[in-house]
Amino acid sequence: MGGTRDVKAELLWRVRAAQHSDSVGAQTDAAAHWMRVIDLWNRGGGAPEPPNVSLAQAYRRACAALTFAGRRAEAAALGEAALTLFDRPGVEASVRADVCVMIGRQRALNGDPSATDLLRRAVEIGRGLPASRNQARRLLVLARHLYALRHATDDEQDDLLGQTLMVARACRAHGIERNVLSMRAAAALVRGEAAESLHQANAVLTFKPDVADPNMSAGAAANALHILLLCGHYDEVISKGVPELAWVEQHGNPGSWAGQLLRGKIIGALRERGRLAEAVILSAVVGDEDPTETLQTDRALLTAVTGSPERAMALWREARDLVLRLPSTSLIWGLVACGVEIAIWARQPQEALTAALPVLHGAAGTVESRFSGELFVLSARACADLAASGRAVDDAAETATVLHAADELESTLTRCVEDPFNQPAVPVSARANALTWSAELTRLRGASDPGAWGQAAAAWDDLGTPHRVAYALLRQAEALLVTPRRRRQAAAVLRRAAVLADEHALLQSDIAALAARARISLSDSAAPRRRDARNTTAFGLTAREIDVLHLLGDGRTNAEIAATLFISPRTVGVHVGSILRKLHASSRVQAGAIAQELNLRRDDA
């Protein structure tokens, strides 16, 4: 009897520990606990009460934790064991259906074509059951899968989403309803209906999140923010995304896949707006426990551009294999583009090109090729860097090899179902990418055209992306300096680039290196810095920290500061900690007093 009691006691403790690990995003710990729960249960522990958890739920949560921890092979093996155990006569239909969904998703992640049939079977098994969240979820998973693989016509997809919406509304599953709206927004975007897509995306973000299913709500919000990103609404992504993230931190699990994906969209918008210091803080808030491939890649790119490219390469290599196995082509393109940029900044253009070409070749035949513009541009940039290296050492063979690779790249572009550089509405960066592509090709062939780079810079400037403008200006100045009489023009261009490269350590370094080689002083930059530049001031405080400090002096709480500055309370806490450390203050009150004594103001930044 004692042995049985010990097993039951450990089982109860393990379930609680697993649920706690799930809640804080510690997926490696959660996986270990859930797998131990399964082992104890199979040894005769029985159902732990409280809380009520079934053996099938334990398998499902163990598989999810293993997947999020990057251990997909183990998750797949455990899932197949669950399928054998539960998908048989005599097992409750709802349990069978849920297990089929779980394994269908697992197979989809691993590229197994049998995933579609298994997901369809799950829907069929559950068709006779009463309307429930689980039934709506099964329909949604199938709809997502068919959409990702383009295995359904528009009419079939619309019908399936209609069924999902009907069931979701019947059982008040608002998170699933929100997801249906986000999928309709994405479908409109693929059809080229940008205005309708934006309308739907904003509807998602005004839809009340579902407290009963916060991760589902977070996933829908992330999808909607992705559409705003593609449409160039960067400030809107930040202003609408931060409250969504704060809501997830309060009601759900910010370390979940959906929570991290939501965080990644905000980070992407901050990067585009040149606000790297804030992006770094946001990427670090989740902590180091089990980051998804998306957050890992975001961290890697931020690590590179803020001055540590070697460390960034190590982070990217850890995430790369998982990235390439993702089921979404557009998501793979975006993450691989980040990896390619990291390799370029790490001065490894050959590795960048090796990573990019297979992805471009494999995906050129899909309609989502319209979103591949940035990856084509970065590939051309890698080729141009390689060609420049070959010419520098007078290596004709190396230069010829690179030119051949560039020809292959141009050939791949012509095979794209959708020309990524000829999109009238979305992505909004299509024209700027097209101009940058053309400019990189002139650099590749040894005759970098300052006019082409000037056009690219102007296009990026129209989009409000300062670091992309600064890179184009760097190349324009480099091309102008080939002609001695244009040195004064080059100096003006380079000084503007230096202003716009604020916070981008590697870009600043390249600009400074060119200025040094050309004996151009960058200190003559009398032009005012852009309004949102995050410059350092006394004690090394950033502009955002000055904002927070000013509100601290007014006696505001973290929640009040967060609402004022459109950031999450957790991010405010990070800023407060940084302020206390830099000012050597022991409390918030002391920090405010120091600020008043030193007369630190917002405009000091």
N, C-alpha and C positions, 0 to 999 in steps of 0.2 A: 504493500500500500504506500509505503514511504516513497518508493521509486516513482509511482504514478503521480503522487502529489508533487514531487520535485519536478517532473516533466511538465505538469500543468502550471506550476508556479513560474518556471522559466518561460513557458510558452506565453503566458500572460505578459510577463516582463518584456519579452522580445517583441510582441505585437506593439506594445506601447513605445518601445524604443524605436521600432521601425517607423511608426507613425510620426514620432517626433523628428526623426532624421528626414523623412519626406517633407515635413513642414518647413524645415530650415534649408532644404536643398542639398543636404549632405548625402548624395546619391550612393556613394561607395559604401557608407555605413548602412544606409537603408537597404541596399542589396544584400549585404551580409546578414542583417537581421531578418529580412523576409525569407531568405533561403534557409536560415536556421529554423524559422517558424514552420516552413514546409517539412523540414526534416523531423522536427519534434512531433508535428501533427501525424506524419506517417508512422511514427513510432508508437502512436496510441495516445497522444496528448488530448485529442478531441478538440471541440470548439472552445476557444477561450472566452469567458464571459465574466464581466464586461471587458473590453468592448466586443461587439458582435462583428466578427470577420469570418468569412467562409474560406475554405481551402482554395477555391477557384480565385477569390479575390487576392489571396496571398500570392498565388502564382502570377496573377496579372501585375501586381505591384512589384514583385521581384523582377519580372521581365522589364517593366518600365524603368526601374532603378538601374538595372544593368545596362539598358540601352542608353540612358542619360549619362551614365558613367563611362560610356565609350566601349563597353564590353559586349558588343553586339553578337559575337559568336556564341558566348555563354547564354545570352538572352534567347537566341534562336534555339539552342539545344533545350533549354528549360521550357520554352514555349511549345516545342514539338512534343515534349513529354506531357505537358498539360493537355494538348490536343488528343493524344492517345487516351489519357485518363478520363476526359470529360465528354468528348464528342462520340457518344455511343448511346444506344437505346437505354432507357431507364433514367437518364440524367435529365433534370429539369430543362425545358426548352430555352428559358432565358439564360441559364448558365452555359448551355451549348453555344448559343448565339454569341454571347460575350466572349467566350474563349476563341471562337472562330474569328471574331473581329480582331482580338489581340494578336493571334498568330498571322492573320492576313496582313495586319500593319507591319508585323515583324518581317514577313517575307517581302513586303513591298520595299522596306528599308534596305534589304539585302539584294534587291533587284530580281527577285524570284517571280517569274511570270505567272505562277500558280496563285499568286496573291489575289488577283482579280476574281477568280472562281470562288475562292474561299470567302471573300468579302460578300460576294453575291449570295452565297449559301447562308451566311450569317443573317442577311436581310430576309431571306426566304424562311429560315427557321423562326425568326421573330415576327413574321408577318401576322400570325394569328393571335399574338399577345396584345393585351390592352396597351393603349398609348402610354408611353413612359419616356423618361429621359434616356434610358438605355436604348430604346428603340430609335429615338431621334438621333442619338449618337451613332448608332450603326449606319443609318441612312447617310449621315453627314460624312462619316469615314469613307463610305463607298463613293459618294459624290466627289470628295477630295481626290481620292485615288484615281478615279476615271478622268477627272479634270487634269491632274498632273500628267497622266499618260496620254491624254487626248484620245481615249478609247470610247468616247461617247460623242454623238452629234450634239449640236447646240440644243435641238429640241429634246433629246433624251436627257441632257444635263438639266435643262430647265424643268422638265417633268420631275426628275429626282429631287431637285432642290425644292420644288413645290410640295412634294410629299413630306420632305424633311421639315419644312416650315409649318405645315399643317399639324404634324405630330408635336413639334416643339411648342406651338401655341396652345395645343390642347392640354399639355402638361405644364405649361408656364415655364418652359426651359429657355429663359431669356438669353443665356449665353450661347446656346445653339442657334437661336433665332438671329442673334447678332452675327454669328459665323456665316449663316446663309446670306445675309445682306453683304458681308465682306466678299463672299465668293461671287455674288452677282456683280459687285463692283469690279472685281478682277476680270471677270468674263467680258464686261463692257470695255475694259481697257484693252484686252487682247483683240477685240473687234474693232478697235480704233475709235471708240466712242468716248473720248476723253472727258467731255463735259458731264455725260451721264455717269461715268466712273467716279469722277470727283464728287458728284452729288450723292451717289450711294455711299462713298467712303465717309463723307461728312455725316451722313445719316447714321452710320455705324458708331461714330465717335460721339454723337448726341444721344445714342441709345443707352438707356440705363444699364450699367453692368449687373451681372447676375451674382449675388452674394453666395448662392448655392453652388456655383461653378466658376470661381474666379479665374482659373487657368484658361477655361474655354473663352471667357470674356477677354482675357489678355491676348489670346491668340487672334481673336477677331480684330481687336484694336491694332495689333501689330500689322496685320494685313492691310488695314485701312491707312495706317501711317506710311506703309510701303508705297501705296498709290500716291499719296501726297509727296513723298520723296521723288518719285519718278516724274511728277508734274512740277518739281522745282519749288514746292511750297515749304522751304526748309524751316523758316521761323514758325510756321503753323505746326509743323511736326513737333517742334520743341514745346511750344505753348500748349498744345493739346496732348502731347505724349507724356509730359511730366506729371500732370494730374492723374492720368491713367496709371502710370507707374506707382504713384503715391497710393492710389486706391488698391493696387495689387499688393503693395507692401503691407497695407493695413488688413486686407481681407483674404489674401491668398499666399502664394509662395513665390517671392521674387526670384528665387533660384531655380524655378521650374523652367522647362524648355520655352514655354510661351512667355514667361516673365523675362527671360534673358533675350528672347527675340524682340520683345517690345523695347527693352533697354537698347538693343542694337540699332533699332530705327532712330532713336533719339541721338545716339552716338553718331550715326551716319550724318544726320542733319547738322550736328555740332561741328563735325569734321568739314562739311561743305562750307559752313560759315566761318571757318578758321578758328573756332573756339576749342582748341585742342586741350587746354588745361582742364576745362570743364568735362570734356569727353573722357580724359584720363581718370578723373575722379569718379565719373559715372560708371566707367568700366570696372573700377576696382571695388565698388561698393558691395557687389555680390560676394566677394572674397575669392579664395583660391580653391574652394571645394567644388570639384566636378563642373567646371565651366563647359558649356556646350561648344560645338565646333564653331558656331557663329560668334559667341563671345570671345572664345580663344583667338579667333582670327582678328576680331576688332582690337583686342589687346595687343596682338602682335604688331599690327600696322601702327597703332599709336606708339608702341615701344620703339618702332623704327624711326618714325618721323620726329619723335622728341629726342632722338640722339643715341639710340642703342640698337643699331641694325643687326648686329651679330646675335644678340639675345632674341631679337624679333624673329630671325630666321629659325632659331631653335623652337620657338613657340609655334611658328607656322608649320614646321615639319611634323610636329606632334599632332596637329589638327588636320593636315592635308589629306591623309587616307580616308578619314571619316567624312571630310567635305566631299570628296569625289564619289562617295557612295550615297549621298543624299538623293532623294527621289525627285526633287524639284530642279529642273534645268536652270531656271532663272536664278535660283538661290545659289546653285553651284557656280554660275558665271560670276555673280557678285563677289563670292568669297574667294574664288580663284583669282579674280582681278586684284583683290587685296593682297593675296600671296605673291602675285607677280610684281606688284608695286614694291612689296617688302624686299624681294630679291633684287630689284633694280636699285633701290636705295642702299642695299648691302653690297653694291658693286658686283653683282653676280648676274649679269644680263643673260648669260647662256642658260642658267638654271631657270630664269624667268621665262625664257622662250620655250624651253623644254616643258614647263608646266602648262603653258598657255595653248600651244598648238594642238595637242590631242583633244582638248576640251572644245576648241573652236571647230575642229574637223568633225567631231562627233555630233555637235549640236547645230551645225549650219542648216540641216534639213528640217528644223522645227520652226513653227511660227514665232516662237519666243526669241528667235535670232535677232529680232528688232531691238532686244535689250543687251546685245553683246558689244555695243560700240566701244565702251571703255576698255574691254579686254583686247579688242583689235588695236586700239590706240596704244595701250601699254606694250603690246607685242611689237608694234612698229618702233616704239621708243627703245625697247631692248635691242632690236635689230640695229637701230641707229647708233646706240652705244657700242655695240660690237664692231660695227663698221668703222667708227671713229678710232677704236682701239687698234684695229687692223691697220688703218692708215698711219697711225702714230708711229708704228714700228715698221712701216713699209712692207706689210705682209699681204701681198697680192692674193695669195691663195685663201687666206682667212677672209679677206674682204669679198672675194668671189663667192665663198660659201655662204656668207651672210646675205649677199644680194640674192642668191638662189632661194634662201629661206624667206626673204621678203617677197619674192615672186610667188612662192607657195602661199604666203599669207594673203596676198592680193587675189590669188585664185580662189582661196577659201571664201573670201568676201563675196566674190561673184556668185558663189553657189548658195549663199544664204537665201532662204525662202523669203525673208523680210530683210531688206537692206537697212542695217542699223543706222546708217548715216542719212537716210532719206525718209524720216518720219515726221510728218507735218505737226503733230501735237505731242505725242508721248513716245519715248521719254523726251523731256524738254531739253535734255543735254545733247540730242542728236546732232544739231547744227554745230555746236561748239566742238563736239567730238569729231565731226567730219572735217572741220577746219584744222583741228590739231593733228588729225591723221595726215592730211595733205602736207602740213608743215613738217611733220616727222619724216615723211618720205623725202622731202627736199634735203633734210639733214642726213638721212640715210645715204643719199646718193652724192654726198660731199659738197653740196651747194645750198646750204641752209638759207632759206629766203626770209629776210626780216619782214617783208610785207605780209607773208603768209602767217608768220608768228604774231604780227600785230593784229591781224584779223582774228586769230584764235583768242588772243588776250581780250579783245573787245567783246567777243561772244561770251566768254566766261564772265567778264565783268557785268554783262547784262543779267547774268544769272545770280550774281552776288556771291561768287565763290572765290575769295581772295587768294587762296594758295594756288589754285589752278591758274589764275591770272598771273600770279608771281612767277610760276614756272614758265609760262609762255613768254613773259617779259624777259626772263633770264636768257631764254634761247634767242629772243629777238636781239637783245644786247650783244650776245655772242656773235650773231650773224652780222650785226652792224660793225663790229670791231674789225672785221676782215678788211673793211675799207677805212683807211686812216682818217680821211676827211669827215667821216661820220662819227668820230669818237665822242664829240660833245652830245650828239643825239643819243648815243649808246649810254653815256653817263647818266643822262636824265631818265632813261628807261630803267637802268639798273637801280637807281636810287628809289624809283617808285616800286620796283620789285622788292627791294629790301624792306620798305614800309609794309607791304602787303604780306610778306613772309613771316610776320610776327607769330611766334610760338612754334613754327615749323623749323626745328633745329637743323635738319639736314639741308633743307632748301636755303636757309640763311647761310649755312656754311658754303654751299656752292656759289651763292651770290657773292659772298665775301672773297672767295677764292678767285673768281673771275675779276672782281674789282681790284684785287691785289695784283693779279697778273697784268691788268691793263693800267695799273697805277691810277685808278679812279677812287677818289675819296667818297665814301658813303655818308660821311658826317654832314655833308651839305644838304641832307634831306630836310628841307625846310617845310615841305608840304605837311599839313596836319595829318595825324594818323587817323585811320578810319574810325568811325564812331564806336564800333564794338570791339576794337582791338583790346586785348587783355594784357596791358603792360605792367611791369612791376614797378613798385614805388618803395617808399621807406620801409625798412625791415623785410623787404622782399615780398610784401603783400601784393596779391593780384587785384585787378579792378573788382572782380567778383567778391573777393575777401573784404575789400573796402566797403562794398555794398552791405555785406553781412555785418561787418563791424559797426557801421553807422546805425543799423537797426538794433544791434545789441546795445549800443549806447542809449537807445530809446527805451530799453527794457523789454523788447519784443521776445516772445517765445520762439522756439524753433519752428513750430507750426505756423505762427504768424509771419515769420521771415520767409518761409517756404511759399506761402500764399502770395506775398508781396513780390517775390522775385521769380515766380513760376518755376520753382525747383522743388524736389521732394524733401520732406523733413530729414530723411537720412542723409541726403547730400548736404543739407545745412549743417548737420552734426559733423560731417567730415570737414567742412569749411571752418567751423568753430574750433575744432581740434587743431587745425593748421594755424589758425590765428593765435590761439593760446601759446602754441609752441614757438611761433616766430616772435611774439611779443614778450615771451618768457613770463606770461601771466598765469596765475594760479586759478583764476576764476573768470567767469563772464563779466562780472562787475568790474574787476580789476582791468580787464581788457578794454572795456568802455571808458574807464577813467584815463587809461594811457592814451587812448585815441583823442580824448578831449584835451589832455595835457599837451600832446604833440600837434593838435589841430589837424589831424588826418581827416581829409574830406574825400568825397567821391571824385571830385575833379582833380585830386592829386594823381589819379591814375591816368 
